[in-house]
């Protein structure tokens, strides 16, 4: 085993020199660990929604072409870091080897874990890509991955199917930050409410805002809208295109009698949803952007352009306790759990 | 005069349809106003720092090539919206015509104003580009611009040179947000402290944190570091490359005895300063990104990647009272005012 590597994984950066693993173009994914690393036998990848959307479009929906492109990216970059969207996803696997200086000494080989750190900074070496689900963006693979000493991860729960836990853990920063921000009686708008981060955030918003609050779910897919209504997790569910600024503004304005949202959670996985989110939010309110399709300048200049004093936050994928909160949400809300099971556990075996 | 246009300027969007003027590719910059618009005889453009940096590099520092590129962009897009950086800047000029339904009825033709809205959403029609300053990114031009009913602007003060006021107003969101966030006794790190947004933010941080606080100025240019020291606006001034994550972390960690910053204000105008800003900030602290060179995904995934629970804010160019606060800072602090005068008023006449 090689001597102790850098806490943040700098020793694995191939190019450009001096940057951290996330912004790096290429990592050294050699599947032999340094003293403070963890080696994982990778079983399943969960490609981030913005990235998978892009890969699907590029490959014209052909699963074999998507697989080939993923293998190509991982080979070229030493990590599954989509060069177009800049985003990654996460993985599950079995602990193969624990470095002697890895911070968590309770972890043992054989434990089933999920990485809670983006694939964009996880050294990954793929042997084989087997099944791919076009519906979920999950793949069954054989390969090795490395976790650095600084990387958060979660031991998988035994009371739910793995793909379900993986899907929830992939987006667990969003519901955790929603739970932290939303206050009782708040008006909350969830954009892209029908996806997994949208639904988990919706549940936390519903729970925190309470019956005196007002939770508005915006979602483009009519079928997803019907499901949200059936779950009973929102005061209003509206089927609309969240990239249309005027439609979003008019809808939220009408439903709130012109007050607009205290908190807007943006989980839309396509470009151009920045301004609609800003317009839906009241002066002094907060917008949290969780979508990897968000452009920094579009948000910054957009708010200035409409003269709107809103706090705009970059959704942080790490919040203490986020993994436990996401899994607990599934246990607390049977309708949510059923949706995750239907959506994720049947797709790939 | 044409009938009342849209409050947010949608009636000027040429393509793509349905988006707001900021994200639009092209605006209709016809210099004839609608009822609720304002027409300006443009005198001076102030190109945003990230954009000007990019234009300078692309044109290999040749002022004539930069001018030609600016004329080209404005002709193609109907606005000075740099297609590479996505950023703009602002302008000053004289009110030429006030639409009958423009919200501010006190404004009269002949008043000298600065737009407080990005050039990326301001319809602009250039007749001539005259002088260009490579030092400041300001240009003297002849042309017309249009302000929408929703656009903030400021009447120029009579007690300071126009280029000085323009330079301060261009970045006035940063010091205003700094003033709002920094609390007495806070530890504050200002990255890119030697530029205009850096210096104005530094002044507000220094004022708000007080002597019990700790203000750390990071700046790459040694000459700028000496100037900051002479101004006496920081407890520590360190000359370093703010894109080097380890150097930034070690420096801030040493100066704060491992506590790190409560608030980090990032005003660095080159890429890859996201992670250094995150690393300089303590758990639970706040990072505000004001640079147009920031990548959303790099920040979001970077914080997750190092498992750091920091609030990351997209610097909003609009904060109520921001223009007055920036100009007042120059009046309050003679050293700051002198720097702005030396740097901006002598460059172009």
Contacts between the chains, C-beta under 8 A, distances in Angstrom:
chain1	res1	chain2	res2	distance
A	8	B	245	7.7
A	8	B	305	7.9
A	8	B	306	5.7
A	10	B	246	7.2
A	18	B	244	6.1
A	18	B	245	8.0
A	18	B	246	7.8
A	19	B	245	7.2
A	19	B	272	6.3
A	19	B	275	7.7
A	20	B	245	5.3
A	20	B	275	5.1
A	20	B	302	7.0
A	20	B	305	7.2
A	20	B	306	7.5
A	21	B	305	6.9
A	22	B	275	7.0
A	22	B	298	6.7
A	22	B	301	5.3
A	22	B	302	5.0
A	22	B	305	4.5
A	23	B	272	6.0
A	23	B	274	7.6
A	23	B	275	6.7
A	23	B	298	5.4
A	23	B	302	7.1
A	85	B	297	7.3
A	86	B	295	6.8
A	86	B	297	3.8
A	86	B	298	7.0
A	86	B	301	7.7
A	87	B	297	5.6
A	87	B	301	7.0
A	88	B	301	6.8
A	116	B	304	7.7
A	117	B	304	6.1
A	117	B	305	5.4
A	117	B	307	7.2
A	118	B	301	4.4
A	118	B	304	5.7
A	118	B	305	5.9
A	120	B	297	7.8
A	120	B	301	5.2
A	120	B	305	7.4
A	121	B	301	7.0
A	121	B	305	4.4
A	150	B	305	7.8
A	150	B	306	5.4
A	150	B	307	5.5
A	151	B	305	7.2
A	151	B	307	6.6
A	152	B	304	8.0
A	152	B	307	4.6
A	173	B	304	6.7
A	244	B	18	6.0
A	245	B	8	7.7
A	245	B	18	7.9
A	245	B	19	7.2
A	245	B	20	5.3
A	246	B	10	7.2
A	246	B	18	7.8
A	272	B	19	6.3
A	272	B	23	6.0
A	274	B	23	7.5
A	275	B	19	7.7
A	275	B	20	5.0
A	275	B	22	7.0
A	275	B	23	6.6
A	289	B	296	7.2
A	289	B	314	7.7
A	292	B	296	7.7
A	292	B	297	5.4
A	292	B	300	7.1
A	294	B	296	4.9
A	295	B	86	6.7
A	295	B	296	6.4
A	296	B	289	7.2
A	296	B	292	7.7
A	296	B	294	4.9
A	296	B	295	6.3
A	296	B	296	4.3
A	296	B	299	7.7
A	296	B	314	6.2
A	297	B	85	7.2
A	297	B	86	3.8
A	297	B	87	5.6
A	297	B	120	7.8
A	297	B	292	5.4
A	298	B	22	6.7
A	298	B	23	5.4
A	298	B	86	6.9
A	299	B	296	7.6
A	299	B	314	5.1
A	300	B	292	7.1
A	300	B	314	5.1
A	300	B	315	6.0
A	300	B	316	6.7
A	300	B	317	6.3
A	301	B	22	5.3
A	301	B	86	7.7
A	301	B	87	6.9
A	301	B	88	6.8
A	301	B	118	4.4
A	301	B	120	5.2
A	301	B	121	7.0
A	301	B	317	6.6
A	302	B	20	7.0
A	302	B	22	4.9
A	302	B	23	7.1
A	303	B	314	7.9
A	303	B	316	4.7
A	303	B	317	7.0
A	303	B	318	6.0
A	304	B	116	7.7
A	304	B	117	6.1
A	304	B	118	5.7
A	304	B	152	8.0
A	304	B	173	6.7
A	304	B	316	6.4
A	304	B	317	3.0
A	304	B	318	4.5
A	305	B	8	7.9
A	305	B	20	7.2
A	305	B	21	6.8
A	305	B	22	4.5
A	305	B	117	5.4
A	305	B	118	5.8
A	305	B	120	7.4
A	305	B	121	4.3
A	305	B	150	7.8
A	305	B	151	7.3
A	306	B	8	5.7
A	306	B	20	7.4
A	306	B	150	5.4
A	307	B	117	7.2
A	307	B	150	5.5
A	307	B	151	6.6
A	307	B	152	4.6
A	307	B	318	5.3
A	308	B	316	7.8
A	308	B	318	6.4
A	309	B	316	6.9
A	309	B	318	6.0
A	309	B	319	5.9
A	309	B	320	5.7
A	310	B	316	6.7
A	311	B	313	6.4
A	311	B	316	7.4
A	312	B	313	6.4
A	312	B	314	4.0
A	312	B	316	6.0
A	313	B	311	6.4
A	313	B	312	6.4
A	313	B	313	5.8
A	313	B	314	7.3
A	314	B	289	7.6
A	314	B	296	6.2
A	314	B	299	5.0
A	314	B	300	5.2
A	314	B	303	7.9
A	314	B	312	4.0
A	314	B	313	7.3
A	314	B	314	6.2
A	315	B	300	6.0
A	316	B	300	6.7
A	316	B	303	4.7
A	316	B	304	6.4
A	316	B	308	7.8
A	316	B	309	6.9
A	316	B	310	6.8
A	316	B	311	7.4
A	316	B	312	6.1
A	317	B	300	6.3
A	317	B	301	6.6
A	317	B	303	7.0
A	317	B	304	3.0
A	318	B	303	6.0
A	318	B	304	4.5
A	318	B	307	5.2
A	318	B	308	6.4
A	318	B	309	6.0
A	319	B	309	5.9
A	320	B	309	5.6
